Amino acid sequence: MRNLYECLEAKKIGVFESPTGTGKSLSIICGALRWLKDLQEKQRKELENLKQLACETVAKPAQANDKKELDWIQEFSHKLEQNEKLSKIKVKVKFNVLIMLV
C-alpha cells in the first residue's frame, strides 16, 4: 500500500505484480479509496486552517505604525493571498467530492 500511496501522491503510473488469486484488484481498490479519503481529510484540515487564519487576520486590530499606507497594502496583499489559497482548496474539495459521487 505504501507503493500505491507513493504513486498516487506523485501522480505517476504504478505497475504492481503478484501471483494470480492474491487479491490484487481488491488491494488496489481499497488502497486507492483510502488514499482518496486521506487526501480529502488533509484538504479539509487545510481549509479549516485557512478559515481560522482568515478569521484571525480579520479580527486582529490594525497596529499603529508610522507607515500606515504600507500596512493596509500589506494587509490587503495578505488577505488576497489567503483568499486565493482558500478558493483553490475549495475547488479541489468540490472536485474530489464529485469524483467520489461518480
WOKA-V430160 format. One line per field, one symbol per residue. phi: phi as a letter, one per 30 degrees, with the letter a starting at -180 (. if undefined). psi: psi as a letter, one per 40 degrees, with the letter a starting at -180 (. if undefined). A space follows every 50 residues. Layout:
# WOKA-V430160
phi: ???
psi: ???
This chain:
# WOKA-V430160
phi: .dddedddddhcccccbaddiciddddddddddddddddddddddddddd ddddddddddddddadcddddddddddddddddddddddddddddddddd dd
psi: dddddddddefihihhiiiheefddddddddddddddddddddddddddd dddddddddhihihidgddddddddddddddddddddddddddddddddd d.
